[in-house]
Amino acid sequence: MARAISRTRGRILSRLTVAALAAALVGTTAGAAQAGEPPQPSFKERTAELKAVSPAPQQAARGVARAAEQGVRQELYAFAGPQFYWYTPNGKGGYQARDTANNTSWGSLKFLTHTDRDSDGYTDGIWEWHQEGSLYYQDDLGGRRVGGGWQIYNQIFSPGNLGGAAGYDVLARDSDGVLWLYLGYGDGNLTARSKVGGGWGQYTQITGRGDITGDAKADIVARDRSGTLWLYQGTGDRNAPFKARTPIGGGWNTYNTIVGTGDLDFDGVTDLIARDTKGALWRYSGTGNPTTPYNQRVLIGTSGWNIYRILA
């Protein structure tokens, strides 16, 4: 029987108050990740720090195996103006009725993504990017500012673990169409960026969370301007994180938002949700097959989803 998602480990945002957040986010620490900063310190130089804050190798390996077996199971965060809501998976491929946080401090939010520091498939914290370029990290212990300068990017998200360590990593695309990778340390901090490659400006949306193709490596998908969706399979190599793209199919311009949501139907394979222009929400269940990575779409929300400016 499918295991229900943890309701305590998924609700990171709902437990934070405006006052507590403001107190925690004063200033920034030395060495915090700044967007576009020179590559220092290097990944190699901070290996010792990474080991200090990450689970032991055996524990991390078990976590990755568990996440690969049961899929990444995470709640859906939704933002309407400054108001924050969340949806918990119902175990049947959809979501329960939404919950509301008593917090309306999200008006400047531009991007938000989950992070899983121990690779067990559940959210432990979140990264959030605001209009002025600040990056914040939040977990059950509170929130803090990680760095600034992120306004140079027009798309930011975490697909999961691309670099092989325990923590989730971050992908960011700049205005020149260059995609950059920031490796996560598992404590909310990020390495200096490394270049994935150019040409990513051709895509209107890039997303993904977890393993789509069944090889226990995080993958992503990207939609081009013609409406074709492309698969980029992960390699597990931080120096060359993706294989050459392969087409999934056309017609994806019918959607105004596509979100890699993790394993929504609890079958052990990560899924995709898509919101159409009429405000309906659809689920594309993952197959674990790189040739045909998704099953036919299933309607999971009839209308009203267009009220949200951000789904994550």
N, C-alpha and C positions, 0 to 999 in steps of 0.2 A: 504494500500500500504506500502511496506517495506520502512523504513526510511533509507536514505543514511548515511553512516558513516561520522562522523565529520572529515574533512580534516585538521582542525587546531589542534585538540586535539590528533590526532594520530601521528603527525610528530615531535615527541620529538627530535629524533636524528638529523634530517636534519637542525635544527636551531642552532646547536652548532658548533662553530669554534674550531680549534685546539688550538689557542691562549687562548681563553676564558676557554676552558677545562683545559689547563695546569695551568692557574692562579688559577682556583677554586679547583684543586686537590692537593694542597700542604699540606702535613701533614695529620693527622687524629685527630679526637676529642676524648676526654676522654670518656670511656664507649662505644666506637664504637664496633660493633660486630666483633669479631675475630673468625675464624673457629676453632673449637675444644677447645675454651677457657672454664675455669671453669664456672659453671652456676651461674654467678652473673652479673647484678642484676637479680632476679627472675621475672617471669611474674607477680606474685602477687605484688611484690614491685614496679613495674613500671605501675601499673594499672592507677594511677593518671596521669602519663605522657601520657599514651595511650589515656585517655579521653581528655586530653588537646589538642592533635593534631588530633583526629578523629572527624568525624561529631557527632552531638548529636544522642542519640539512635534512636529517631524517624526518623531523616534524614537518618541514616545508614540503618534502616529497610526498608525505602522507596526505598533506592538505591538498596538493595539486591533484593527487590521485582521487581523493574524495570529490573534489570539485568537478573533475572530468567525468566521474562516474554518475554523479547526481545532477550535474548541471549547475550553472550559476543562478541562484534563486534570490532575486532582489525586488524590492518594492519599486513602484513607479512614482516619482516625484513630479508634481504638477504645479505650475505657478500661473496665477491669473492676476496680472498687475503686481502689487506687492504682497499678495496673499499666497500662502503656501498650503498645499494639500498633498496627501499621499494615498496611494492605492496598494492594498496588500493582495497578492495572488490568492485566488480561491481554490487552487488545486485542481481546477477543471478547465484551465486554459484561459481564464478571464480574471477579473478583479472583483474584490468585495466592494461594498459601498465606500466612498471616499471618507477619509478622516481629515480634520482641519486642525492646523496648529494655531495656537493663540499668539501669533507673531506676524506682523505685517511690515517687516523690515527688508523685504526682498525686492524693492522697486528698482534698485540699481544692478540687480543680478543679470549677467550676460550669458554665462555658461555654468553648468553644474555637472559633476560626474561622481559616481560611486567609487570607493576604493575598498579593497579587501586585503588587509595586511597579512593575514595568515593563510590565504588561498583555500579557505574552506567553503567558498561559494556564497557567503553572506556578507552584507555590507558592515564594515567596521567604522567607516568614516566617510566624509565627502570632501571634495575640493570644490571651491566656488570661485568664479572669476567675476569681477564687477566692472562696470563701464569705464571707470577711471584707470583700470589696468592692474588692480590689486588681486592677488591670489590669497585665499584663506583656506585653512584646513580646519575641519571640525570633527570631533568624535565625542564619546560619552564623557570625556574629561573636560571638554570645553572647546574653545576655538582660539586660533592665533593666525597672524598674518605670516605668510611664507615668503612673499616677495612681490615685486611690482614690475611694470613694463609690459604686461601681457596684452595691452590694447593693440599691439602690432598684429595680433592673430584674429582671423575672422571665423575660425572654427577650432574648438578644443573639446576633447573628450578622452576618456580612458577605455580602451578595448579590453583591459585586463592585463595579464602578465605577458609582455612581449620579450623581455630581456633575460628571463630565466631565474630571477630572484623571487623572493616570496611576495613582495609588494606589487600592487598594480602600477602600471606605467601610464604616461600621458602622451597623446599625439596632438600637435598644434599646427595649423596651416596659416602661413602669413599671406600678405596681400600680393606677393609675387607668385603665389602658387607652390611655394616650397613647403614640404611637410617635415616637421621636426619631431624628434623623440626625446622625451624626458623620462629617465628611469626612476622608479619609485623605490624608496628605502624601506617602506613598510611602516614609517612613523609619520607620514605626511610630507616629509621632505623629498626633494627631487634633485637629481644630478643636473649638471649643466647639459644643455641640449646637444644633440647630434643630428646631422642631416640625414633624412631618409631619402629624399629626392625631390626633383622638380616636376612640374606638369600637373600638379594636383588642383590647380585652379580651374580645370575643365569640369570639376564636379560641383554640383549644387548641394550635395549632402554627402557626408562621410560618417559612418557609424559602425557599431559592432560592440559586443561584450561577450567575451568567452569564445569557446571552440565551436565553430560552425560545421567543420568538416570531419570531425571524429578522430583527429590525431592528437588530441590533448594540447594543442597549441592555439593561442588566441588568433582569430581572424577578423577581418573587417570587410565591409561592403561600401561601395561608392556609386552614386547615381550621377550620370552625366546629363548635359543639357537636353539631349534628345529623349531622355527618359529611360535609357538603358541602365540596368543595375549590374555592377561588376563585383566579382569576388577577388579579394586579395588574401591568399592563404598565408598564415603565419609560419615562420621557419624556426622560431625559438632562438634565432641569432640576432643579437642587438645591433650588429654591424650591417646586417642585411635582413631586416625583419619580415619582408614579404617576398613571396614568389611573384612571377609575372601574373597579371590579372587574367581572369577568364570571365566570359559573359554569363550572367544568370538569366536575363531576359529583358524585354522592353515593356513599355506601358506604365512605368513607375512615376511618370509626371502627374498621374491622377492624385498623387499624395502631396500634401504640403509639409508633412513631417514624417520622418522615418527614424525609428529608435531601436537600437540594439538593446534588448531588455533582459537578457539572460534566459533561463529556462522557465517559461511561463506555464507550460502544460505539464511540467514535472515528469518528462520522459527521459531526462538525462542529456538532452541536446538543446543548445541555446537557440532562441527564437528571435523573431523580429516583429515589431508592431508598426503599423502605418496608419496615419490619419488622413482621410480624404478631404476634399475641399468642401464637402457638405457637413463635416464634423463627425463622421462615423469613424470608429476605430476597428482595425482589422489585425488579426494575428496570422503570421506566417510561421508555422511550426518547422523547426529545423529537422532535417533528415539524417545528418551526419555523413551525407554523401556529397563530395565536392562537385560532382557532375550535375546533380539536381539538389541543391542545398535546402530548398524549401518545398513544403507541400502546398496545395492550393489554399488560398486565404480563407479565413473564417471570421465572420463578423462577431466582435465581442463588445461593441458599444455602438448603439444605433444613432445617436446624435449628441450634440452638446459639447464635444471635445474641442471645438474651435475656440472656446473661451480661454484656453491656455496658451500663453505666449511661449512657455518652455515646458517640454516633457523630457524627463531624464531618468 
